[in-house]
Amino acid sequence: MYAYLQPESPPRRRRRRRWPWIGAAILVPVVAAGGVIWALRTEGAPEETADRYLAAWSAGDYGEMRKLVADPPADFETRHRRFLTGLKATGAAFDRPVSTGVFADNGPDDNGFIGFQAKVTGKRDWDYGGRLKLVEHEGAWKVDWSPATLHPELTRSRSIRLVTEPGDTTPVLAADGTTISGPDAPGSVQQLVEGIKQTYPDRFGTGTKSRIELVQGDEVIRTLVEPGTKEPVKTTIDLKVHHAGAQALEDVSKPASLVALRASTGEMLAVVNKPGGFNRALLGKYPPGSTFKVVTASALVADGVEPGQRVTCPAEKNIGGFPFHNAGFKDYGTLSFQDAFAHSCNTTFGELSVADLNGGRLGEVAESFGFGVPIKPGVPAVRAEFPAPKDDTDLASASIGQGRVLASPLNMASVAAAIASGAWVPPRITTGGLAPADQAPRPLEQDVVAALRKLMPAVVTDGTAHAARFPAGAAGKTGTAEYGSGKEPPAHSWFIGYRGDVAFAVIVEGGGAGSAVAAPIAARFLNALT
C-alpha cells in the first residue's frame, strides 16, 4: 500500500522558503519502515517563475504571463494595458534585484512574496517597487495574481493615472538667484533668456507639469508622485550692473548697446540693447574703428615699440596710394606713442602698421584677442572678423578698425577685458554644467599688458575722452567707425574700457564721434557702479 507523506523541510538559507506544499509533478521514493513511501515535490523554483514572469511583462508578452499565473482573470491583458495607458507610458521594464554574498536572500519571504523593481517611461518617467506572490499550483510555481501585482496600492476598484497640466518651464536665474525668466524682467534680459533657451533647448520643458495619482472613481486617494521641480539655469547676469547699463543708455535716441563683463572670468554681467528686437550687442557686426587700436598697439608693443617712443602724427598721410587722415584733420606733429594712442592718431597707426606689422603679424595678435575664434557664451553670438589684409592700404585700414574688420560689442568688451585681466577669456553667460568648457584663456605678453595699462588710462585723463567725467581708475579707448560712403560718411560711436574687474563696450549706431557720444555713456555707466 502506498501513502503520500510530506517530507521534512530541508535546510534553508536565511528567509528563503521551500514550502512543504504537496503537488503532483515529481514522485520521489523514500525508504521507510514498512516499505517505500512516495512523496510529491513541486517542480522548479519560485525565483525562476518570478524571473520568467518579469521578463515576459517587460516584453509585453501577456500570453506568456498568463501561463505563469495560477488563476488569471478574464480581463488579465486589459488590466495591464489599462495600467500603462493611464500612465501615458511608452515602455516599462521589470526585474528582480539580486543580492549576493554570504547572507544573500533572493527567495520569497515568509508570506511567499518576491520583490521587483519597475521602471515606467513616457511623459513622466517613474520608478517604483512591487512584489509578486508565488504559490504552488498544479505541481509548479505560479504567480498568485491580483491588481496589487501591478502596483502594491491597486485594488479592483482603484486605478493609477498621470495628470498633466500647465506649469512653469525651467526657471532662469540671475547671479544673485533672482528669477529673470518671467515677464517682469527687463526687455534686454528677456532677450537673453530667449537666447539661452535657443542654445539649450533640452533644458527647457514644454511648459507643463505632471503628477501620478492613485484614484478610486473620481476620488483622489493620494498623489504617488508630485510634480517635479526643474533645476534652474543659472546665469552670470548681475542685475545691479545691468541696471546701471540701462540707465546709461536711457536718454540715447539712436540704437545703442552696452555689454559688461567680469574681466577675470569672462562672465557676462550686463547686456543692454536699446531699442529691443535685434540683439546688436551679441549679433551685430560693426567696424570697431579706433577701439581696435588696442589690438594694434599690443602688436606694435610686442614688436618693440615703447610707450615713450617718439612718433609723428601728421593730419594726413598717403599709405599705399590712399589718403588717411585724423579726425578733424588734426596735426599733432611729433609726440610720444602713448600720446598718439591717447589722441587716436590714424596716420601714426597706419604708418607704423605697414612698417612693422606686415606678413600676417597683426592678424596673429588679433587672434590672441579672440578675432576669428568661435565663441560659445551660452547665447547666440557672432565671432569677430579680421580678414587677412590684401595690401598696405588694407593693412593700414585694418590697423584703425576700418576696412573689412568687424566685431560686436561683446567681442570688443572682451578686448578691453583682456587688458584688464592679462588674458583673453572666452565670454560666458551660463554657469555650472552649461558653462563652455572647450575654450581656455589666452594669456597676453606681460610687457604688452603693462604698456596698454598705461596707454588706455591716458585716453581718459589726457586724450579723446578727457572731457567725459570718468571715475578714478577708469581706462579705455574711443572709436569713431565710418561706414557708407561720401566725403564725410556716417560713423558709429564706440567706447571700450575697464575699471577694476569690470570691462565693457558701448556702441551707438550712427552716433558719430566716440568722444562726444559713447564716452559720456561709458562714464555714466561707471559712475553708477561706484
Backbone torsions as a table, in degrees:
resi	resn	phi	psi	omega
1	MET	NA	142.1	-178.5
2	TYR	-104.6	146.6	176.6
3	ALA	-130.3	144.0	178.3
4	TYR	-101.9	113.1	-178.1
5	LEU	-122.0	149.7	174.9
6	GLN	-80.8	134.1	175.2
7	PRO	-74.3	159.5	175.0
8	GLU	-67.4	150.5	179.4
9	SER	-63.2	131.1	179.6
10	PRO	-74.3	164.1	175.1
11	PRO	-56.2	144.2	-175.6
12	ARG	-136.5	157.1	172.6
13	ARG	-76.3	167.9	-178.6
14	ARG	-55.3	123.7	176.1
15	ARG	66.7	-3.4	-178.9
16	ARG	-86.8	124.7	-172.7
17	ARG	-107.6	139.3	163.4
18	ARG	-121.4	93.7	-171.7
19	TRP	-67.3	143.9	-178.1
20	PRO	-84.2	45.7	178.9
21	TRP	-86.2	145.8	-173.5
22	ILE	-91.2	138.7	174.3
23	GLY	-138.4	-166.7	-176.5
24	ALA	-130.8	27.3	-175.1
25	ALA	-83.4	-47.1	-175.0
26	ILE	-132.9	130.9	175.6
27	LEU	-95.7	125.2	-178.1
28	VAL	-115.2	120.8	179.5
29	PRO	-75.2	136.1	176.4
30	VAL	-128.6	124.2	180.0
31	VAL	-79.4	126.7	179.6
32	ALA	-144.5	169.1	179.3
33	ALA	-59.1	129.4	178.2
34	GLY	95.6	-4.2	177.5
35	GLY	140.0	-165.0	-178.6
36	VAL	-94.4	132.7	178.3
37	ILE	-111.9	132.0	178.9
38	TRP	-101.8	128.4	178.6
39	ALA	-119.5	151.7	179.2
40	LEU	-99.5	140.0	177.5
41	ARG	-125.6	136.7	179.1
42	THR	-68.9	133.8	-176.6
43	GLU	-73.4	141.0	174.9
44	GLY	76.1	-161.1	-179.6
45	ALA	-136.4	149.9	-179.6
46	PRO	-60.9	-33.8	179.7
47	GLU	-62.9	-37.3	179.9
48	GLU	-65.2	-42.7	178.1
49	THR	-63.8	-42.2	179.0
50	ALA	-60.2	-44.9	-178.9
51	ASP	-64.6	-42.5	179.1
52	ARG	-64.5	-39.6	-179.5
53	TYR	-65.6	-45.7	-178.3
54	LEU	-67.0	-36.2	177.5
55	ALA	-65.2	-42.5	178.5
56	ALA	-65.8	-38.4	178.6
57	TRP	-63.2	-43.9	179.2
58	SER	-60.8	-34.7	-179.2
59	ALA	-84.9	-5.5	-177.6
60	GLY	70.9	24.5	-179.1
61	ASP	-91.2	82.6	-174.3
62	TYR	-70.5	-26.4	176.4
63	GLY	-63.5	-46.0	178.4
64	GLU	-65.9	-38.8	177.9
65	MET	-60.9	-43.2	-177.9
66	ARG	-59.2	-37.1	179.7
67	LYS	-63.5	-25.2	-175.7
68	LEU	-96.3	5.6	-179.6
69	VAL	-103.1	137.9	-176.4
70	ALA	-62.7	-47.3	-177.5
71	ASP	-146.7	76.0	-174.1
72	PRO	-66.1	139.8	176.3
73	PRO	-70.4	162.4	-178.7
74	ALA	-63.2	-33.0	-177.6
75	ASP	-97.7	29.2	-176.7
76	PHE	-53.1	-54.1	-177.7
77	GLU	-66.4	-40.9	-179.3
78	THR	-59.5	-41.8	-179.3
79	ARG	-63.6	-39.2	179.3
80	HIS	-67.3	-42.2	179.7
81	ARG	-67.1	-39.0	179.2
82	ARG	-64.3	-36.3	178.4
83	PHE	-60.3	-48.3	-179.4
84	LEU	-70.4	-36.3	178.8
85	THR	-64.1	-41.5	179.3
86	GLY	-61.7	-29.0	178.4
87	LEU	-91.3	0.4	-176.2
88	LYS	52.2	41.8	-175.1
89	ALA	-83.4	145.3	173.6
90	THR	-104.2	-9.7	179.2
91	GLY	-172.8	164.5	178.1
92	ALA	-156.1	147.5	178.2
93	ALA	-135.0	140.6	-177.0
94	PHE	-134.2	131.3	176.1
95	ASP	-150.1	164.8	-177.8
96	ARG	-103.3	117.8	177.8
97	PRO	-65.2	131.2	-176.9
98	VAL	-110.7	124.0	177.6
99	SER	-96.4	157.7	-178.5
100	THR	-130.7	168.7	177.8
101	GLY	111.4	-179.6	-175.7
102	VAL	-61.5	-39.0	-176.7
103	PHE	-102.2	27.1	180.0
104	ALA	-60.6	141.1	-179.4
105	ASP	-143.2	94.1	-176.7
106	ASN	-108.1	-0.3	-176.9
107	GLY	-90.0	-176.0	-179.3
108	PRO	-65.6	155.6	173.7
109	ASP	-81.6	-171.7	-174.9
110	ASP	-63.7	-19.0	179.7
111	ASN	-102.3	5.4	175.5
112	GLY	89.8	14.6	-177.6
113	PHE	-98.3	138.8	172.3
114	ILE	-118.4	128.2	-178.0
115	GLY	-79.8	154.1	174.4
116	PHE	-143.7	164.5	177.1
117	GLN	-114.1	134.8	179.4
118	ALA	-113.9	139.3	174.9
119	LYS	-127.5	108.6	179.7
120	VAL	-101.4	131.3	179.3
121	THR	-117.3	150.2	-179.6
122	GLY	160.2	-141.3	179.8
123	LYS	-64.9	-24.9	174.4
124	ARG	-143.2	109.5	178.4
125	ASP	-67.2	144.1	-175.5
126	TRP	-148.5	127.8	173.3
127	ASP	-109.9	134.7	176.2
128	TYR	-149.4	163.9	178.8
129	GLY	-103.8	138.4	177.9
130	GLY	-133.8	-174.4	178.1
131	ARG	-152.9	148.7	177.1
132	LEU	-109.4	137.7	173.2
133	LYS	-98.7	124.1	-178.2
134	LEU	-104.0	133.8	178.1
135	VAL	-133.6	158.7	174.1
136	GLU	-84.8	125.8	-177.6
137	HIS	-142.6	115.3	177.5
138	GLU	54.5	45.0	174.8
139	GLY	79.6	9.6	179.5
140	ALA	-141.8	159.6	176.4
141	TRP	-82.8	128.6	-178.7
142	LYS	-132.2	162.5	176.2
143	VAL	-85.2	125.4	174.5
144	ASP	-85.5	90.8	-167.4
145	TRP	-80.7	143.4	170.6
146	SER	-152.0	168.7	177.3
147	PRO	-54.5	-27.9	179.2
148	ALA	-67.3	-13.9	175.5
149	THR	-67.3	-33.3	177.0
150	LEU	-68.4	-46.8	177.2
151	HIS	-155.1	138.1	-173.5
152	PRO	-55.8	-22.4	-176.5
153	GLU	-99.8	4.7	179.6
154	LEU	-84.8	143.0	170.2
155	THR	-129.6	-178.7	-179.6
156	ARG	-66.2	-22.1	-178.6
157	SER	-102.4	-2.1	-178.7
158	ARG	-108.8	156.2	175.1
159	SER	-144.3	167.4	178.9
160	ILE	-121.6	136.4	-177.3
161	ARG	-140.2	153.7	173.5
162	LEU	-97.7	128.6	179.4
163	VAL	-113.8	123.3	179.7
164	THR	-116.5	136.6	-179.7
165	GLU	-147.7	164.7	179.5
166	PRO	-58.4	142.3	179.8
167	GLY	-155.5	175.5	-178.5
168	ASP	-73.0	146.4	171.0
169	THR	-82.1	-179.8	-179.4
170	THR	-57.2	125.4	179.5
171	PRO	-72.2	148.8	174.7
172	VAL	-114.7	131.8	-173.0
173	LEU	-116.0	147.2	169.7
174	ALA	-75.6	176.5	-176.7
175	ALA	-61.0	-30.3	-178.9
176	ASP	-89.6	6.4	179.0
177	GLY	93.4	-3.7	178.0
178	THR	-68.8	134.7	177.4
179	THR	-71.5	127.7	-178.6
180	ILE	-119.5	11.6	-178.7
181	SER	-97.7	5.5	179.5
182	GLY	-93.3	174.3	-177.9
183	PRO	-70.0	-13.4	-179.1
184	ASP	-83.9	-9.2	-179.4
185	ALA	-70.4	149.4	176.4
186	PRO	-55.1	150.9	-176.4
187	GLY	-56.0	-42.5	-179.7
188	SER	-66.0	-31.4	178.1
189	VAL	-72.1	-41.5	176.2
190	GLN	-59.2	-36.3	178.2
191	GLN	-63.1	-39.1	177.3
192	LEU	-66.3	-41.9	179.8
193	VAL	-59.2	-43.5	177.7
194	GLU	-61.7	-38.2	177.7
195	GLY	-65.7	-37.2	177.5
196	ILE	-66.4	-41.3	177.9
197	LYS	-62.5	-37.2	178.8
198	GLN	-67.0	-34.8	-177.9
199	THR	-78.0	-36.1	-176.7
200	TYR	-123.9	65.6	-176.0
201	PRO	-62.2	-28.1	-177.5
202	ASP	-70.0	-19.0	-179.5
203	ARG	-85.2	-6.5	-175.8
204	PHE	-118.5	130.7	-176.7
205	GLY	-82.3	-163.6	-176.7
206	THR	-95.0	6.2	-178.0
207	GLY	82.9	23.6	178.2
208	THR	-127.0	160.9	173.1
209	LYS	-134.7	153.5	-175.7
210	SER	-138.7	153.4	176.3
211	ARG	-139.5	161.0	179.4
212	ILE	-114.7	125.1	-174.0
213	GLU	-118.9	146.4	169.3
214	LEU	-97.8	122.0	-173.3
215	VAL	-128.8	156.0	172.3
216	GLN	-131.3	104.8	-171.7
217	GLY	67.4	-124.4	177.2
218	ASP	-96.1	-0.6	-176.8
219	GLU	-92.3	130.5	175.8
220	VAL	-84.1	115.2	177.8
221	ILE	-70.9	-51.3	173.6
222	ARG	-168.1	162.5	176.9
223	THR	-90.1	118.9	-179.5
224	LEU	-78.9	-35.5	-179.6
225	VAL	-136.4	120.1	179.2
226	GLU	-76.2	158.7	174.8
227	PRO	-57.3	133.0	-178.6
228	GLY	-73.3	146.9	174.0
229	THR	-96.1	129.1	-176.8
230	LYS	-85.0	137.0	179.5
231	GLU	-65.8	126.5	-176.5
232	PRO	-69.4	156.7	172.0
233	VAL	-93.4	121.8	-176.9
234	LYS	-97.5	136.9	179.5
235	THR	-117.0	172.6	179.3
236	THR	-96.4	3.6	-175.8
237	ILE	-63.0	127.1	176.0
238	ASP	-102.3	110.2	-173.6
239	LEU	-63.8	-28.7	176.8
240	LYS	-66.2	-44.8	179.2
241	VAL	-66.9	-41.1	179.3
242	HIS	-61.8	-42.4	179.7
243	HIS	-63.8	-39.7	177.9
244	ALA	-62.3	-39.6	178.0
245	GLY	-65.9	-42.0	179.5
246	ALA	-64.2	-40.5	177.9
247	GLN	-63.5	-39.2	-178.3
248	ALA	-64.7	-28.2	-179.6
249	LEU	-95.4	0.9	-170.8
250	GLU	-56.2	-42.9	-175.2
251	ASP	-95.3	8.8	-179.1
252	VAL	-81.3	127.1	-175.6
253	SER	-90.2	-20.7	-179.1
254	LYS	-98.7	159.8	178.6
255	PRO	-54.8	131.5	-174.8
256	ALA	-147.8	159.0	177.8
257	SER	-145.0	153.5	174.3
258	LEU	-140.6	131.5	176.7
259	VAL	-123.9	132.9	176.2
260	ALA	-125.5	140.4	-178.6
261	LEU	-127.5	154.8	164.5
262	ARG	-84.0	112.1	-168.8
263	ALA	-59.2	-39.6	-173.9
264	SER	-71.8	-22.6	-175.1
265	THR	-120.5	-16.2	-174.9
266	GLY	80.9	4.3	-179.8
267	GLU	-65.2	130.4	179.8
268	MET	-81.1	115.5	-176.8
269	LEU	-92.0	-32.3	-178.1
270	ALA	-154.4	140.0	174.0
271	VAL	-138.6	108.2	-174.9
272	VAL	-119.3	130.4	174.8
273	ASN	-123.2	133.5	175.5
274	LYS	-136.9	120.2	-5.0
275	PRO	-75.8	-177.9	177.9
276	GLY	-76.5	-164.7	-178.5
277	GLY	98.9	-93.9	-179.7
278	PHE	-84.1	130.2	178.8
279	ASN	-85.8	77.5	-176.4
280	ARG	-67.2	-22.9	-179.1
281	ALA	-63.5	-33.4	-176.9
282	LEU	-111.0	-27.0	-173.9
283	LEU	-112.1	-12.7	-179.6
284	GLY	-72.6	140.2	176.6
285	LYS	-116.8	116.1	-176.5
286	TYR	-131.6	151.1	167.5
287	PRO	-64.8	129.3	-176.1
288	PRO	-77.9	-9.3	179.7
289	GLY	59.7	-147.2	-172.8
290	SER	-70.3	-8.5	172.6
291	THR	-63.1	-24.4	178.3
292	PHE	-70.3	-13.7	178.0
293	LYS	-63.8	-17.1	171.7
294	VAL	-61.3	-42.7	178.7
295	VAL	-69.5	-46.5	-178.6
296	THR	-63.1	-43.2	178.5
297	ALA	-62.6	-37.2	177.7
298	SER	-62.5	-41.1	178.7
299	ALA	-66.1	-41.6	-179.3
300	LEU	-66.9	-42.0	179.0
301	VAL	-64.8	-41.1	178.8
302	ALA	-61.8	-27.8	-180.0
303	ASP	-96.2	12.0	169.6
304	GLY	115.0	-7.1	179.6
305	VAL	-72.4	131.6	179.3
306	GLU	-97.6	148.4	178.5
307	PRO	-56.4	-33.4	-178.7
308	GLY	-88.8	-1.3	-178.3
309	GLN	-62.9	139.3	-178.1
310	ARG	-81.6	132.9	179.3
311	VAL	-136.6	168.2	178.1
312	THR	-107.9	148.9	-179.4
313	CYS	-138.6	74.8	177.7
314	PRO	-70.7	163.4	-179.1
315	ALA	-64.0	-32.8	-177.1
316	GLU	-146.4	147.4	-178.6
317	LYS	-146.7	131.5	176.5
318	ASN	-87.1	119.4	-179.6
319	ILE	-126.8	115.2	-180.0
320	GLY	65.1	26.8	178.6
321	GLY	88.1	6.6	-179.6
322	PHE	-123.6	133.1	-178.1
323	PRO	-79.9	125.3	173.7
324	PHE	-107.3	142.0	179.2
325	HIS	-139.2	159.5	176.7
326	ASN	-81.5	163.4	176.5
327	ALA	-59.4	129.0	-179.1
328	GLY	68.7	12.4	-179.3
329	PHE	55.0	38.2	179.6
330	LYS	-76.9	138.3	178.6
331	ASP	-108.1	113.8	-178.4
332	TYR	-99.6	2.3	177.4
333	GLY	62.4	-136.5	179.1
334	THR	-99.5	132.5	-177.2
335	LEU	-156.2	174.5	179.5
336	SER	-74.7	157.8	177.0
337	PHE	-60.8	-35.5	178.1
338	GLN	-61.7	-42.8	179.3
339	ASP	-70.1	-34.8	176.9
340	ALA	-62.3	-37.8	176.2
341	PHE	-67.7	-45.1	-178.0
342	ALA	-61.6	-37.6	-179.7
343	HIS	-91.3	1.2	176.3
344	SER	56.8	56.3	-177.9
345	CYS	-76.4	107.3	179.2
346	ASN	-65.1	-40.5	-176.6
347	THR	-66.8	-37.4	177.7
348	THR	-62.8	-49.7	-175.5
349	PHE	-69.3	-37.5	177.4
350	GLY	-63.4	-44.6	-178.3
351	GLU	-67.5	-45.2	-179.0
352	LEU	-66.1	-35.6	-179.3
353	SER	-65.3	-44.3	179.1
354	VAL	-65.3	-34.1	-178.3
355	ALA	-76.9	-36.7	-169.8
356	ASP	-115.0	-18.7	-169.4
357	LEU	-119.5	28.1	177.4
358	ASN	-76.3	173.5	175.9
359	GLY	74.0	23.6	176.0
360	GLY	89.3	2.3	-176.8
361	ARG	-63.0	-42.3	-179.0
362	LEU	-65.1	-36.4	177.6
363	GLY	-64.2	-38.0	178.2
364	GLU	-62.2	-44.5	-179.7
365	VAL	-69.1	-38.1	177.7
366	ALA	-59.7	-39.1	179.1
367	GLU	-64.0	-34.4	178.5
368	SER	-66.8	-17.8	175.3
369	PHE	-98.1	11.3	175.2
370	GLY	97.6	-1.7	179.1
371	PHE	-70.6	131.8	-178.6
372	GLY	81.8	-1.8	-177.5
373	VAL	-98.4	124.2	175.8
374	PRO	-62.1	136.8	177.7
375	ILE	-116.0	144.1	-177.8
376	LYS	-131.8	73.5	-174.4
377	PRO	-77.2	-7.6	-175.4
378	GLY	109.1	-3.7	173.3
379	VAL	-139.5	156.9	177.6
380	PRO	-58.6	132.4	-178.8
381	ALA	-154.8	148.4	-178.9
382	VAL	-93.8	156.1	174.6
383	ARG	-88.6	154.1	174.5
384	ALA	-76.2	146.9	-174.9
385	GLU	-119.3	131.7	173.5
386	PHE	-135.5	84.4	178.3
387	PRO	-64.6	146.8	179.2
388	ALA	-60.0	126.9	-179.6
389	PRO	-61.0	141.8	-177.9
390	LYS	-85.2	-30.7	-176.2
391	ASP	-157.7	-174.7	-177.8
392	ASP	-62.6	-39.6	179.7
393	THR	-64.1	-42.1	179.3
394	ASP	-64.5	-40.0	178.7
395	LEU	-65.7	-44.3	179.3
396	ALA	-62.5	-39.8	177.5
397	SER	-64.2	-43.1	179.8
398	ALA	-64.0	-34.8	-176.6
399	SER	-64.4	-22.3	178.5
400	ILE	-111.2	20.7	174.1
401	GLY	72.4	27.6	178.1
402	GLN	-117.1	-162.9	-179.2
403	GLY	68.6	-125.8	-175.1
404	ARG	-100.7	7.5	177.9
405	VAL	-76.1	130.4	-179.1
406	LEU	-137.0	145.6	179.8
407	ALA	-157.4	156.5	174.2
408	SER	-95.7	164.8	173.3
409	PRO	-55.6	-37.2	177.5
410	LEU	-62.4	-43.7	178.2
411	ASN	-57.8	-44.5	-176.0
412	MET	-76.3	-29.0	172.6
413	ALA	-63.3	-34.8	177.7
414	SER	-67.4	-31.9	176.5
415	VAL	-65.0	-46.6	177.8
416	ALA	-63.1	-39.8	-179.9
417	ALA	-63.4	-33.1	-179.6
418	ALA	-63.6	-38.5	177.2
419	ILE	-70.6	-40.4	-178.8
420	ALA	-64.3	-38.6	-174.4
421	SER	-100.3	-19.3	-178.0
422	GLY	93.6	2.8	179.1
423	ALA	-155.1	146.7	172.0
424	TRP	-79.5	122.3	-177.4
425	VAL	-114.4	125.5	178.9
426	PRO	-56.2	130.5	-179.8
427	PRO	-70.9	152.2	178.6
428	ARG	-152.3	152.1	-179.8
429	ILE	-121.8	-16.2	179.3
430	THR	-107.2	156.6	-176.6
431	THR	-124.4	-178.3	177.3
432	GLY	63.5	-137.0	-177.4
433	GLY	-68.7	-13.4	179.7
434	LEU	-94.7	-3.3	179.8
435	ALA	-68.1	133.6	179.4
436	PRO	-61.9	134.9	-175.7
437	ALA	-119.8	5.7	-173.8
438	ASP	-102.3	9.0	178.8
439	GLN	-132.3	129.6	-179.4
440	ALA	-105.7	154.9	175.7
441	PRO	-59.2	151.5	179.1
442	ARG	-117.8	99.3	-177.7
443	PRO	-62.3	141.9	175.1
444	LEU	-93.5	160.6	176.9
445	GLU	-64.4	137.1	-176.3
446	GLN	-60.2	-38.1	179.0
447	ASP	-65.2	-36.6	178.6
448	VAL	-65.2	-46.8	-179.7
449	VAL	-61.3	-45.1	-179.7
450	ALA	-60.9	-41.8	-179.3
451	ALA	-67.2	-45.7	-178.0
452	LEU	-67.8	-26.4	176.2
453	ARG	-74.0	-9.1	169.1
454	LYS	-94.9	-38.7	-176.1
455	LEU	-69.7	-44.2	-174.0
456	MET	-70.3	-39.4	174.0
457	PRO	-61.9	-31.0	-179.7
458	ALA	-64.7	-28.2	177.3
459	VAL	-62.4	-37.0	-177.1
460	VAL	-80.9	-39.0	-175.8
461	THR	-85.5	-34.8	-173.3
462	ASP	-131.2	-9.6	-171.1
463	GLY	-105.0	-143.5	-170.5
464	THR	-66.0	-21.0	-178.5
465	ALA	-105.7	15.8	-173.7
466	HIS	-68.4	-22.5	-178.4
467	ALA	-75.5	-22.4	177.4
468	ALA	-77.3	144.9	-174.8
469	ARG	-90.8	78.6	178.9
470	PHE	-80.0	147.7	173.6
471	PRO	-71.1	160.1	179.8
472	ALA	-59.2	142.1	178.4
473	GLY	92.2	-1.2	179.9
474	ALA	-79.5	150.0	176.7
475	ALA	-144.8	151.5	-178.5
476	GLY	-177.8	-167.4	178.7
477	LYS	-154.0	129.7	175.5
478	THR	-81.5	161.5	175.5
479	GLY	-150.7	135.4	174.7
480	THR	-124.7	101.4	-170.6
481	ALA	-102.7	108.7	-178.9
482	GLU	-73.7	146.0	174.1
483	TYR	-145.3	162.5	-177.0
484	GLY	81.2	-154.0	-175.8
485	SER	-141.2	178.8	-179.6
486	GLY	109.8	169.2	-178.4
487	LYS	-63.9	-40.1	176.0
488	GLU	-126.0	78.8	-176.1
489	PRO	-66.5	157.7	176.6
490	PRO	-66.0	162.3	-176.1
491	ALA	-143.3	146.1	171.5
492	HIS	-84.5	143.8	-179.8
493	SER	-98.9	124.4	-176.3
494	TRP	-123.5	151.8	162.5
495	PHE	-153.2	130.6	172.4
496	ILE	-122.9	151.6	-179.0
497	GLY	-175.9	-171.9	177.7
498	TYR	-155.6	159.0	170.8
499	ARG	-150.9	118.8	-173.2
500	GLY	63.0	-129.2	-177.9
501	ASP	-100.1	12.7	177.6
502	VAL	-105.7	119.8	175.8
503	ALA	-114.6	154.1	-172.7
504	PHE	-158.4	168.1	173.5
505	ALA	-143.1	143.3	177.6
506	VAL	-128.2	136.2	172.1
507	ILE	-135.9	140.9	171.6
508	VAL	-124.0	115.1	-177.0
509	GLU	-64.6	125.9	179.3
510	GLY	63.8	22.3	-175.9
511	GLY	-78.0	-17.0	-179.4
512	GLY	93.4	-141.8	-173.2
513	ALA	-64.5	132.6	178.0
514	GLY	-63.0	-34.7	-179.0
515	SER	-66.4	-31.7	-174.7
516	ALA	-90.0	-27.0	-172.6
517	VAL	-117.5	-59.0	-174.8
518	ALA	-71.2	-37.2	-178.4
519	ALA	-61.7	-46.4	176.9
520	PRO	-61.6	-34.7	176.2
521	ILE	-62.0	-45.4	179.4
522	ALA	-61.5	-40.3	179.3
523	ALA	-64.0	-42.2	178.3
524	ARG	-62.6	-39.4	179.7
525	PHE	-61.9	-50.8	-178.2
526	LEU	-66.6	-37.8	179.0
527	ASN	-64.6	-31.4	179.0
528	ALA	-70.2	-20.5	-179.5
529	LEU	-91.1	-11.7	-176.9
530	THR	-81.2	NA	NA
